[in-house]
Every structure is written in C-alpha cells, then in structure tokens.
Amino acid sequence: MKARVHVMLKNGVLDPQGEAVRHALGALGFDGVEGVRQGKVIELDLAAGTTEAQVNEMCEKLLANTVIESYTVELS
Amino acid sequence: MKARVHVMLKNGVLDPQGEAVRHALGALGFDGVEGVRQGKVIELDLAAGTTEAQVNEMCEKLLANTVIESYTVELS
C-alpha cells in the first residue's frame, strides 16, 4: 500500500521559499500569481496492514514539525 | 483560483532525501516502510482566468527541473 503525506507551513508562518518562487514567477513575466506556498510531499511504500494511525505517528515524530507545519495523510 | 503542483524526482533518479527519511523511520521503530520518495508541493493562488497551459509553462520554466523531475498540475 501507499501513503502520500503533504507537509505545509501553517497559515501565518512566513514562507520565504514560496515568496522567492512568487517573485521569480513575476520576473519571468507570469502576471496574476497572487501567492505561493511551498511544502513537501512524501510518498511512502508501506507493508500491507499499516494503519493510518501509524502514518500519523510517523508525521508527528519525524515528517512534520508540528509547531510550524501541518500535515495531511492520504492512503491509497 | 488555485493550482497545486507536485514535483517529484523521476523514477530511477536517486533520492537521497527519501532514503534518509526511510532510514530514520526504521531507526524510530517503524517497520514495514519499504520505500520513501520525497518531493515538493507548490500551491499557487492565481488570478481568475489563468489556464492550465500557463501553469504548465511555469513548471517547465521554473518550478521543475524536467531533466530529473516530473510534475503534475491540479487546478481547483
């Protein structure tokens, strides 16, 4: 089974990487880019029977810094 | 409107960051993690009327290194 985890900076946390991308897109002539947030996506190949609770625990312990980041888990 | 872009290393391209995460999860006692790939997710706030073709062009020109990375675009 597979799990996909998205880790994004929480709203209100400054995202300098996203700001740099927004600025660079403007400089390349792409108008109308009003905001950019950049995060991580982590694709996990898991043994059958792994539960969503275990994936959440991986996020809490390692994958996300829950002080400033939020995460979402999709199993497939 | 919003667009979400996923940028992942292509299959066959070594992903040391993913390998490090896999190793760290094992060290934390999470068994059954067979593979990890890590990529980027970029959320764009776009002016109304921006087309998917324009977002693809942003990916080709800036967001992804298409030599080693593939990207997918979701508009919403």
Backbone of each chain as nested JSON, in Angstrom:
{
  "chains": [
    {"id": "A", "residues": [
      {"number": 1, "name": "MET", "atoms": {"N": [0.839, -1.203, 0.0], "CA": [0.0, 0.0, 0.0], "C": [0.876, 1.256, 0.0]}},
      {"number": 2, "name": "LYS", "atoms": {"N": [0.243, 2.335, -0.395], "CA": [0.997, 3.582, -0.48], "C": [0.323, 4.66, 0.363]}},
      {"number": 3, "name": "ALA", "atoms": {"N": [1.119, 5.551, 0.871], "CA": [0.571, 6.719, 1.558], "C": [1.274, 7.95, 1.005]}},
      {"number": 4, "name": "ARG", "atoms": {"N": [0.511, 8.999, 0.889], "CA": [1.095, 10.269, 0.453], "C": [0.846, 11.285, 1.563]}},
      {"number": 5, "name": "VAL", "atoms": {"N": [1.913, 11.889, 2.022], "CA": [1.824, 12.865, 3.111], "C": [2.189, 14.242, 2.559]}},
      {"number": 6, "name": "HIS", "atoms": {"N": [1.327, 15.202, 2.805], "CA": [1.641, 16.591, 2.466], "C": [2.005, 17.333, 3.74]}},
      {"number": 7, "name": "VAL", "atoms": {"N": [3.101, 18.03, 3.719], "CA": [3.512, 18.833, 4.871], "C": [3.629, 20.283, 4.39]}},
      {"number": 8, "name": "MET", "atoms": {"N": [2.808, 21.152, 4.96], "CA": [2.823, 22.569, 4.574], "C": [3.066, 23.414, 5.822]}},
      {"number": 9, "name": "LEU", "atoms": {"N": [3.694, 24.558, 5.631], "CA": [3.781, 25.517, 6.725], "C": [2.377, 25.971, 7.089]}},
      {"number": 10, "name": "LYS", "atoms": {"N": [2.113, 26.134, 8.382], "CA": [0.798, 26.61, 8.816], "C": [0.55, 28.022, 8.299]}},
      {"number": 11, "name": "ASN", "atoms": {"N": [-0.739, 28.341, 8.159], "CA": [-1.075, 29.71, 7.785], "C": [-0.534, 30.672, 8.826]}},
      {"number": 12, "name": "GLY", "atoms": {"N": [0.004, 31.769, 8.37], "CA": [0.557, 32.744, 9.298], "C": [2.045, 32.576, 9.51]}},
      {"number": 13, "name": "VAL", "atoms": {"N": [2.578, 31.401, 9.138], "CA": [4.026, 31.212, 9.243], "C": [4.652, 31.706, 7.942]}},
      {"number": 14, "name": "LEU", "atoms": {"N": [5.614, 32.582, 8.047], "CA": [6.261, 33.144, 6.873], "C": [6.897, 32.034, 6.038]}},
      {"number": 15, "name": "ASP", "atoms": {"N": [6.704, 32.105, 4.733], "CA": [7.222, 31.073, 3.831], "C": [8.161, 31.733, 2.822]}},
      {"number": 16, "name": "PRO", "atoms": {"N": [9.424, 31.934, 3.189], "CA": [10.343, 32.654, 2.308], "C": [10.58, 31.935, 0.985]}},
      {"number": 17, "name": "GLN", "atoms": {"N": [10.517, 30.593, 1.012], "CA": [10.732, 29.835, -0.215], "C": [9.586, 30.128, -1.208]}},
      {"number": 18, "name": "GLY", "atoms": {"N": [8.365, 30.102, -0.678], "CA": [7.211, 30.426, -1.519], "C": [7.289, 31.852, -2.044]}},
      {"number": 19, "name": "GLU", "atoms": {"N": [7.707, 32.777, -1.196], "CA": [7.838, 34.178, -1.618], "C": [8.863, 34.309, -2.738]}},
      {"number": 20, "name": "ALA", "atoms": {"N": [9.964, 33.565, -2.618], "CA": [11.004, 33.616, -3.652], "C": [10.45, 33.094, -4.98]}},
      {"number": 21, "name": "VAL", "atoms": {"N": [9.646, 32.03, -4.908], "CA": [9.058, 31.493, -6.13], "C": [8.094, 32.506, -6.745]}},
      {"number": 22, "name": "ARG", "atoms": {"N": [7.277, 33.144, -5.902], "CA": [6.316, 34.128, -6.399], "C": [7.051, 35.262, -7.114]}},
      {"number": 23, "name": "HIS", "atoms": {"N": [8.128, 35.714, -6.495], "CA": [8.896, 36.802, -7.071], "C": [9.522, 36.388, -8.399]}},
      {"number": 24, "name": "ALA", "atoms": {"N": [10.056, 35.169, -8.425], "CA": [10.713, 34.693, -9.652], "C": [9.694, 34.525, -10.78]}},
      {"number": 25, "name": "LEU", "atoms": {"N": [8.493, 34.045, -10.447], "CA": [7.463, 33.905, -11.492], "C": [7.101, 35.276, -12.057]}},
      {"number": 26, "name": "GLY", "atoms": {"N": [6.991, 36.275, -11.178], "CA": [6.715, 37.629, -11.655], "C": [7.814, 38.128, -12.58]}},
      {"number": 27, "name": "ALA", "atoms": {"N": [9.057, 37.867, -12.2], "CA": [10.188, 38.323, -13.002], "C": [10.217, 37.638, -14.362]}},
      {"number": 28, "name": "LEU", "atoms": {"N": [9.662, 36.428, -14.434], "CA": [9.614, 35.71, -15.714], "C": [8.428, 36.144, -16.57]}},
      {"number": 29, "name": "GLY", "atoms": {"N": [7.627, 37.062, -16.048], "CA": [6.53, 37.583, -16.852], "C": [5.19, 36.922, -16.593]}},
      {"number": 30, "name": "PHE", "atoms": {"N": [5.11, 36.063, -15.591], "CA": [3.819, 35.471, -15.258], "C": [3.078, 36.419, -14.322]}},
      {"number": 31, "name": "ASP", "atoms": {"N": [2.086, 37.115, -14.878], "CA": [1.286, 38.002, -14.047], "C": [0.18, 37.181, -13.39]}},
      {"number": 32, "name": "GLY", "atoms": {"N": [-0.394, 37.743, -12.376], "CA": [-1.56, 37.101, -11.792], "C": [-1.229, 35.973, -10.832]}},
      {"number": 33, "name": "VAL", "atoms": {"N": [0.026, 35.872, -10.416], "CA": [0.359, 34.916, -9.359], "C": [0.281, 35.68, -8.048]}},
      {"number": 34, "name": "GLU", "atoms": {"N": [-0.772, 35.414, -7.275], "CA": [-1.047, 36.251, -6.111], "C": [-0.41, 35.73, -4.836]}},
      {"number": 35, "name": "GLY", "atoms": {"N": [-0.124, 34.468, -4.812], "CA": [0.517, 33.922, -3.627], "C": [1.053, 32.541, -3.92]}},
      {"number": 36, "name": "VAL", "atoms": {"N": [2.128, 32.19, -3.245], "CA": [2.724, 30.867, -3.425], "C": [3.107, 30.333, -2.046]}},
      {"number": 37, "name": "ARG", "atoms": {"N": [2.741, 29.09, -1.789], "CA": [3.201, 28.402, -0.578], "C": [3.881, 27.13, -1.035]}},
      {"number": 38, "name": "GLN", "atoms": {"N": [5.027, 26.863, -0.485], "CA": [5.729, 25.648, -0.883], "C": [5.836, 24.695, 0.297]}},
      {"number": 39, "name": "GLY", "atoms": {"N": [5.583, 23.452, 0.028], "CA": [5.672, 22.435, 1.072], "C": [6.333, 21.182, 0.545]}},
      {"number": 40, "name": "LYS", "atoms": {"N": [6.218, 20.123, 1.35], "CA": [6.844, 18.857, 0.986], "C": [5.761, 17.826, 0.728]}},
      {"number": 41, "name": "VAL", "atoms": {"N": [6.06, 16.911, -0.165], "CA": [5.2, 15.74, -0.322], "C": [6.088, 14.512, -0.159]}},
      {"number": 42, "name": "ILE", "atoms": {"N": [5.621, 13.585, 0.654], "CA": [6.409, 12.39, 0.953], "C": [5.57, 11.177, 0.588]}},
      {"number": 43, "name": "GLU", "atoms": {"N": [6.059, 10.383, -0.35], "CA": [5.341, 9.177, -0.761], "C": [5.972, 7.974, -0.085]}},
      {"number": 44, "name": "LEU", "atoms": {"N": [5.155, 7.252, 0.644], "CA": [5.639, 6.104, 1.415], "C": [5.098, 4.816, 0.812]}},
      {"number": 45, "name": "ASP", "atoms": {"N": [5.979, 3.871, 0.585], "CA": [5.598, 2.498, 0.221], "C": [5.544, 1.704, 1.505]}},
      {"number": 46, "name": "LEU", "atoms": {"N": [4.377, 1.225, 1.868], "CA": [4.217, 0.614, 3.181], "C": [3.826, -0.845, 3.056]}},
      {"number": 47, "name": "ALA", "atoms": {"N": [4.212, -1.633, 4.043], "CA": [3.786, -3.025, 4.096], "C": [2.265, -3.053, 4.274]}},
      {"number": 48, "name": "ALA", "atoms": {"N": [1.642, -4.087, 3.707], "CA": [0.19, -4.22, 3.846], "C": [-0.17, -4.264, 5.322]}},
      {"number": 49, "name": "GLY", "atoms": {"N": [-1.252, -3.632, 5.684], "CA": [-1.702, -3.662, 7.067], "C": [-1.271, -2.472, 7.889]}},
      {"number": 50, "name": "THR", "atoms": {"N": [-0.44, -1.618, 7.312], "CA": [-0.076, -0.397, 8.036], "C": [-1.319, 0.484, 8.149]}},
      {"number": 51, "name": "THR", "atoms": {"N": [-1.534, 1.028, 9.322], "CA": [-2.76, 1.809, 9.529], "C": [-2.482, 3.306, 9.371]}},
      {"number": 52, "name": "GLU", "atoms": {"N": [-3.572, 4.03, 9.175], "CA": [-3.438, 5.481, 9.078], "C": [-2.883, 6.05, 10.391]}},
      {"number": 53, "name": "ALA", "atoms": {"N": [-3.251, 5.428, 11.504], "CA": [-2.748, 5.913, 12.798], "C": [-1.222, 5.826, 12.852]}},
      {"number": 54, "name": "GLN", "atoms": {"N": [-0.664, 4.754, 12.266], "CA": [0.796, 4.632, 12.258], "C": [1.437, 5.716, 11.393]}},
      {"number": 55, "name": "VAL", "atoms": {"N": [0.797, 6.003, 10.266], "CA": [1.344, 7.055, 9.397], "C": [1.269, 8.408, 10.107]}},
      {"number": 56, "name": "ASN", "atoms": {"N": [0.154, 8.646, 10.802], "CA": [0.052, 9.894, 11.569], "C": [1.171, 9.981, 12.606]}},
      {"number": 57, "name": "GLU", "atoms": {"N": [1.483, 8.846, 13.224], "CA": [2.556, 8.845, 14.228], "C": [3.905, 9.168, 13.569]}},
      {"number": 58, "name": "MET", "atoms": {"N": [4.138, 8.634, 12.356], "CA": [5.371, 8.972, 11.634], "C": [5.455, 10.48, 11.409]}},
      {"number": 59, "name": "CYS", "atoms": {"N": [4.305, 11.074, 11.064], "CA": [4.292, 12.525, 10.822], "C": [4.62, 13.285, 12.089]}},
      {"number": 60, "name": "GLU", "atoms": {"N": [3.977, 12.876, 13.198], "CA": [4.18, 13.586, 14.468], "C": [5.626, 13.469, 14.934]}},
      {"number": 61, "name": "LYS", "atoms": {"N": [6.223, 12.277, 14.718], "CA": [7.556, 12.039, 15.272], "C": [8.68, 12.49, 14.365]}},
      {"number": 62, "name": "LEU", "atoms": {"N": [8.449, 12.464, 13.044], "CA": [9.579, 12.735, 12.152], "C": [9.255, 13.658, 10.981]}},
      {"number": 63, "name": "LEU", "atoms": {"N": [8.149, 13.388, 10.301], "CA": [7.99, 14.01, 8.983], "C": [7.617, 15.488, 9.047]}},
      {"number": 64, "name": "ALA", "atoms": {"N": [6.867, 15.869, 10.079], "CA": [6.439, 17.267, 10.174], "C": [6.921, 17.863, 11.486]}},
      {"number": 65, "name": "ASN", "atoms": {"N": [7.218, 19.126, 11.455], "CA": [7.475, 19.89, 12.67], "C": [6.152, 20.55, 13.034]}},
      {"number": 66, "name": "THR", "atoms": {"N": [5.419, 19.91, 13.951], "CA": [4.027, 20.335, 14.164], "C": [3.907, 21.694, 14.858]}},
      {"number": 67, "name": "VAL", "atoms": {"N": [5.01, 22.267, 15.272], "CA": [4.949, 23.627, 15.807], "C": [4.599, 24.609, 14.684]}},
      {"number": 68, "name": "ILE", "atoms": {"N": [5.204, 24.393, 13.523], "CA": [5.002, 25.351, 12.431], "C": [4.405, 24.714, 11.187]}},
      {"number": 69, "name": "GLU", "atoms": {"N": [4.268, 23.392, 11.168], "CA": [3.795, 22.735, 9.945], "C": [2.544, 21.913, 10.233]}},
      {"number": 70, "name": "SER", "atoms": {"N": [1.685, 21.834, 9.236], "CA": [0.534, 20.936, 9.323], "C": [0.715, 19.849, 8.274]}},
      {"number": 71, "name": "TYR", "atoms": {"N": [0.07, 18.722, 8.494], "CA": [0.223, 17.634, 7.533], "C": [-1.129, 16.996, 7.232]}},
      {"number": 72, "name": "THR", "atoms": {"N": [-1.209, 16.4, 6.058], "CA": [-2.386, 15.603, 5.711], "C": [-1.878, 14.275, 5.16]}},
      {"number": 73, "name": "VAL", "atoms": {"N": [-2.631, 13.229, 5.431], "CA": [-2.264, 11.874, 5.003], "C": [-3.35, 11.351, 4.077]}},
      {"number": 74, "name": "GLU", "atoms": {"N": [-2.932, 10.816, 2.927], "CA": [-3.87, 10.116, 2.025], "C": [-3.345, 8.699, 1.844]}},
      {"number": 75, "name": "LEU", "atoms": {"N": [-4.165, 7.732, 2.137], "CA": [-3.782, 6.341, 1.875], "C": [-4.377, 5.893, 0.541]}},
      {"number": 76, "name": "SER", "atoms": {"N": [-3.682, 5.034, -0.152], "CA": [-4.238, 4.521, -1.414], "C": [-3.746, 3.096, -1.643]}}
    ]},
    {"id": "B", "residues": [
      {"number": 1, "name": "MET", "atoms": {"N": [-8.541, 31.537, -8.246], "CA": [-8.408, 30.097, -8.413], "C": [-7.069, 29.619, -7.858]}},
      {"number": 2, "name": "LYS", "atoms": {"N": [-7.035, 28.327, -7.614], "CA": [-5.824, 27.775, -7.013], "C": [-5.278, 26.657, -7.877]}},
      {"number": 3, "name": "ALA", "atoms": {"N": [-3.988, 26.495, -7.86], "CA": [-3.367, 25.354, -8.527], "C": [-2.412, 24.703, -7.533]}},
      {"number": 4, "name": "ARG", "atoms": {"N": [-2.355, 23.393, -7.613], "CA": [-1.405, 22.665, -6.771], "C": [-0.492, 21.882, -7.707]}},
      {"number": 5, "name": "VAL", "atoms": {"N": [0.797, 22.097, -7.567], "CA": [1.785, 21.442, -8.421], "C": [2.606, 20.482, -7.563]}},
      {"number": 6, "name": "HIS", "atoms": {"N": [2.693, 19.24, -8.018], "CA": [3.578, 18.276, -7.368], "C": [4.815, 18.091, -8.228]}},
      {"number": 7, "name": "VAL", "atoms": {"N": [5.964, 18.179, -7.63], "CA": [7.221, 17.961, -8.349], "C": [7.951, 16.808, -7.659]}},
      {"number": 8, "name": "MET", "atoms": {"N": [8.144, 15.726, -8.395], "CA": [8.828, 14.551, -7.832], "C": [10.028, 14.214, -8.71]}},
      {"number": 9, "name": "LEU", "atoms": {"N": [11.055, 13.649, -8.091], "CA": [12.15, 13.104, -8.881], "C": [11.603, 11.968, -9.74]}},
      {"number": 10, "name": "LYS", "atoms": {"N": [12.095, 11.878, -10.975], "CA": [11.656, 10.793, -11.847], "C": [12.089, 9.442, -11.288]}},
      {"number": 11, "name": "ASN", "atoms": {"N": [11.349, 8.406, -11.678], "CA": [11.759, 7.061, -11.285], "C": [13.151, 6.784, -11.832]}},
      {"number": 12, "name": "GLY", "atoms": {"N": [13.962, 6.162, -11.023], "CA": [15.317, 5.856, -11.458], "C": [16.32, 6.9, -11.03]}},
      {"number": 13, "name": "VAL", "atoms": {"N": [15.841, 8.08, -10.658], "CA": [16.766, 9.099, -10.149], "C": [16.91, 8.88, -8.646]}},
      {"number": 14, "name": "LEU", "atoms": {"N": [18.125, 8.774, -8.193], "CA": [18.391, 8.522, -6.776], "C": [17.815, 9.645, -5.922]}},
      {"number": 15, "name": "ASP", "atoms": {"N": [17.152, 9.284, -4.843], "CA": [16.511, 10.268, -3.963], "C": [17.112, 10.144, -2.564]}},
      {"number": 16, "name": "PRO", "atoms": {"N": [18.249, 10.779, -2.318], "CA": [18.926, 10.623, -1.024], "C": [18.089, 11.135, 0.145]}},
      {"number": 17, "name": "GLN", "atoms": {"N": [17.27, 12.165, -0.108], "CA": [16.434, 12.712, 0.96], "C": [15.386, 11.667, 1.388]}},
      {"number": 18, "name": "GLY", "atoms": {"N": [14.774, 11.035, 0.381], "CA": [13.815, 9.973, 0.683], "C": [14.472, 8.809, 1.404]}},
      {"number": 19, "name": "GLU", "atoms": {"N": [15.672, 8.453, 0.966], "CA": [16.403, 7.357, 1.612], "C": [16.697, 7.686, 3.074]}},
      {"number": 20, "name": "ALA", "atoms": {"N": [17.067, 8.942, 3.323], "CA": [17.354, 9.361, 4.704], "C": [16.105, 9.248, 5.565]}},
      {"number": 21, "name": "VAL", "atoms": {"N": [14.954, 9.63, 4.994], "CA": [13.699, 9.533, 5.748], "C": [13.374, 8.063, 6.023]}},
      {"number": 22, "name": "ARG", "atoms": {"N": [13.56, 7.202, 5.027], "CA": [13.269, 5.774, 5.196], "C": [14.131, 5.203, 6.327]}},
      {"number": 23, "name": "HIS", "atoms": {"N": [15.403, 5.574, 6.303], "CA": [16.323, 5.08, 7.313], "C": [15.922, 5.581, 8.699]}},
      {"number": 24, "name": "ALA", "atoms": {"N": [15.556, 6.852, 8.769], "CA": [15.192, 7.435, 10.069], "C": [13.908, 6.801, 10.602]}},
      {"number": 25, "name": "LEU", "atoms": {"N": [12.955, 6.515, 9.718], "CA": [11.721, 5.864, 10.184], "C": [12.032, 4.477, 10.742]}},
      {"number": 26, "name": "GLY", "atoms": {"N": [12.925, 3.752, 10.058], "CA": [13.327, 2.442, 10.572], "C": [13.98, 2.557, 11.944]}},
      {"number": 27, "name": "ALA", "atoms": {"N": [14.845, 3.56, 12.091], "CA": [15.539, 3.747, 13.365], "C": [14.565, 4.105, 14.487]}},
      {"number": 28, "name": "LEU", "atoms": {"N": [13.443, 4.708, 14.13], "CA": [12.43, 5.065, 15.135], "C": [11.512, 3.887, 15.452]}},
      {"number": 29, "name": "GLY", "atoms": {"N": [11.728, 2.763, 14.774], "CA": [10.941, 1.584, 15.094], "C": [9.746, 1.347, 14.187]}},
      {"number": 30, "name": "PHE", "atoms": {"N": [9.603, 2.15, 13.13], "CA": [8.517, 1.908, 12.184], "C": [8.971, 0.856, 11.176]}},
      {"number": 31, "name": "ASP", "atoms": {"N": [8.477, -0.358, 11.349], "CA": [8.816, -1.412, 10.389], "C": [7.857, -1.31, 9.213]}},
      {"number": 32, "name": "GLY", "atoms": {"N": [8.243, -1.943, 8.137], "CA": [7.313, -2.031, 7.012], "C": [7.295, -0.801, 6.133]}},
      {"number": 33, "name": "VAL", "atoms": {"N": [8.285, 0.078, 6.306], "CA": [8.406, 1.188, 5.366], "C": [9.37, 0.741, 4.278]}},
      {"number": 34, "name": "GLU", "atoms": {"N": [8.826, 0.444, 3.104], "CA": [9.638, -0.207, 2.079], "C": [10.311, 0.78, 1.134]}},
      {"number": 35, "name": "GLY", "atoms": {"N": [9.765, 1.948, 1.043], "CA": [10.393, 2.943, 0.176], "C": [9.818, 4.31, 0.471]}},
      {"number": 36, "name": "VAL", "atoms": {"N": [10.633, 5.328, 0.282], "CA": [10.185, 6.702, 0.504], "C": [10.723, 7.562, -0.637]}},
      {"number": 37, "name": "ARG", "atoms": {"N": [9.859, 8.353, -1.218], "CA": [10.295, 9.355, -2.193], "C": [9.806, 10.699, -1.684]}},
      {"number": 38, "name": "GLN", "atoms": {"N": [10.662, 11.673, -1.721], "CA": [10.252, 12.991, -1.252], "C": [10.274, 13.991, -2.395]}},
      {"number": 39, "name": "GLY", "atoms": {"N": [9.251, 14.782, -2.453], "CA": [9.171, 15.805, -3.492], "C": [8.653, 17.11, -2.925]}},
      {"number": 40, "name": "LYS", "atoms": {"N": [8.3, 17.999, -3.845], "CA": [7.824, 19.324, -3.444], "C": [6.367, 19.472, -3.836]}},
      {"number": 41, "name": "VAL", "atoms": {"N": [5.642, 20.238, -3.064], "CA": [4.301, 20.631, -3.471], "C": [4.254, 22.152, -3.418]}},
      {"number": 42, "name": "ILE", "atoms": {"N": [3.737, 22.732, -4.481], "CA": [3.699, 24.193, -4.587], "C": [2.258, 24.599, -4.809]}},
      {"number": 43, "name": "GLU", "atoms": {"N": [1.714, 25.391, -3.89], "CA": [0.33, 25.854, -4.016], "C": [0.343, 27.282, -4.526]}},
      {"number": 44, "name": "LEU", "atoms": {"N": [-0.326, 27.486, -5.643], "CA": [-0.342, 28.799, -6.293], "C": [-1.729, 29.407, -6.184]}},
      {"number": 45, "name": "ASP", "atoms": {"N": [-1.773, 30.654, -5.744], "CA": [-3.006, 31.459, -5.794], "C": [-2.956, 32.243, -7.079]}},
      {"number": 46, "name": "LEU", "atoms": {"N": [-3.89, 31.996, -7.982], "CA": [-3.794, 32.588, -9.306], "C": [-4.974, 33.507, -9.587]}},
      {"number": 47, "name": "ALA", "atoms": {"N": [-4.741, 34.503, -10.424], "CA": [-5.832, 35.359, -10.865], "C": [-6.811, 34.516, -11.677]}},
      {"number": 48, "name": "ALA", "atoms": {"N": [-8.084, 34.871, -11.61], "CA": [-9.102, 34.149, -12.378], "C": [-8.726, 34.193, -13.853]}},
      {"number": 49, "name": "GLY", "atoms": {"N": [-8.937, 33.103, -14.539], "CA": [-8.672, 33.077, -15.969], "C": [-7.314, 32.516, -16.343]}},
      {"number": 50, "name": "THR", "atoms": {"N": [-6.486, 32.232, -15.336], "CA": [-5.203, 31.597, -15.641], "C": [-5.479, 30.178, -16.149]}},
      {"number": 51, "name": "THR", "atoms": {"N": [-4.798, 29.791, -17.212], "CA": [-5.075, 28.48, -17.812], "C": [-4.078, 27.435, -17.325]}},
      {"number": 52, "name": "GLU", "atoms": {"N": [-4.466, 26.18, -17.511], "CA": [-3.57, 25.093, -17.14], "C": [-2.286, 25.169, -17.976]}},
      {"number": 53, "name": "ALA", "atoms": {"N": [-2.413, 25.615, -19.235], "CA": [-1.224, 25.734, -20.081], "C": [-0.222, 26.71, -19.477]}},
      {"number": 54, "name": "GLN", "atoms": {"N": [-0.728, 27.791, -18.885], "CA": [0.188, 28.757, -18.256], "C": [0.889, 28.139, -17.045]}},
      {"number": 55, "name": "VAL", "atoms": {"N": [0.144, 27.356, -16.271], "CA": [0.754, 26.718, -15.104], "C": [1.814, 25.705, -15.563]}},
      {"number": 56, "name": "ASN", "atoms": {"N": [1.495, 24.978, -16.641], "CA": [2.493, 24.048, -17.175], "C": [3.757, 24.785, -17.593]}},
      {"number": 57, "name": "GLU", "atoms": {"N": [3.562, 25.962, -18.18], "CA": [4.722, 26.745, -18.602], "C": [5.55, 27.189, -17.393]}},
      {"number": 58, "name": "MET", "atoms": {"N": [4.87, 27.567, -16.301], "CA": [5.6, 27.916, -15.07], "C": [6.448, 26.736, -14.599]}},
      {"number": 59, "name": "CYS", "atoms": {"N": [5.865, 25.532, -14.701], "CA": [6.607, 24.34, -14.267], "C": [7.83, 24.123, -15.138]}},
      {"number": 60, "name": "GLU", "atoms": {"N": [7.632, 24.224, -16.455], "CA": [8.741, 23.978, -17.388], "C": [9.858, 24.992, -17.197]}},
      {"number": 61, "name": "LYS", "atoms": {"N": [9.464, 26.252, -16.932], "CA": [10.471, 27.312, -16.884], "C": [11.11, 27.477, -15.515]}},
      {"number": 62, "name": "LEU", "atoms": {"N": [10.379, 27.166, -14.458], "CA": [10.915, 27.481, -13.13], "C": [10.731, 26.386, -12.092]}},
      {"number": 63, "name": "LEU", "atoms": {"N": [9.528, 25.85, -12.005], "CA": [9.214, 25.067, -10.804], "C": [9.86, 23.688, -10.797]}},
      {"number": 64, "name": "ALA", "atoms": {"N": [10.01, 23.084, -11.978], "CA": [10.585, 21.741, -12.042], "C": [11.823, 21.748, -12.915]}},
      {"number": 65, "name": "ASN", "atoms": {"N": [12.767, 20.92, -12.553], "CA": [13.917, 20.656, -13.415], "C": [13.558, 19.4, -14.209]}},
      {"number": 66, "name": "THR", "atoms": {"N": [13.074, 19.611, -15.44], "CA": [12.464, 18.486, -16.165], "C": [13.481, 17.447, -16.623]}},
      {"number": 67, "name": "VAL", "atoms": {"N": [14.76, 17.713, -16.433], "CA": [15.748, 16.672, -16.726], "C": [15.601, 15.516, -15.734]}},
      {"number": 68, "name": "ILE", "atoms": {"N": [15.383, 15.871, -14.479], "CA": [15.339, 14.825, -13.441], "C": [14.016, 14.776, -12.687]}},
      {"number": 69, "name": "GLU", "atoms": {"N": [13.139, 15.75, -12.925], "CA": [11.904, 15.808, -12.148], "C": [10.693, 15.769, -13.068]}},
      {"number": 70, "name": "SER", "atoms": {"N": [9.627, 15.166, -12.569], "CA": [8.349, 15.223, -13.276], "C": [7.377, 16.035, -12.431]}},
      {"number": 71, "name": "TYR", "atoms": {"N": [6.368, 16.578, -13.078], "CA": [5.406, 17.392, -12.32], "C": [3.985, 17.056, -12.739]}},
      {"number": 72, "name": "THR", "atoms": {"N": [3.075, 17.295, -11.816], "CA": [1.655, 17.194, -12.138], "C": [0.971, 18.457, -11.631]}},
      {"number": 73, "name": "VAL", "atoms": {"N": [-0.037, 18.877, -12.352], "CA": [-0.769, 20.107, -12.028], "C": [-2.225, 19.752, -11.747]}},
      {"number": 74, "name": "GLU", "atoms": {"N": [-2.75, 20.228, -10.63], "CA": [-4.191, 20.105, -10.337], "C": [-4.744, 21.509, -10.171]}},
      {"number": 75, "name": "LEU", "atoms": {"N": [-5.75, 21.832, -10.944], "CA": [-6.425, 23.124, -10.759], "C": [-7.663, 22.924, -9.896]}},
      {"number": 76, "name": "SER", "atoms": {"N": [-7.999, 23.924, -9.098], "CA": [-9.234, 23.807, -8.306], "C": [-9.827, 25.203, -8.08]}}
    ]}
  ]
}
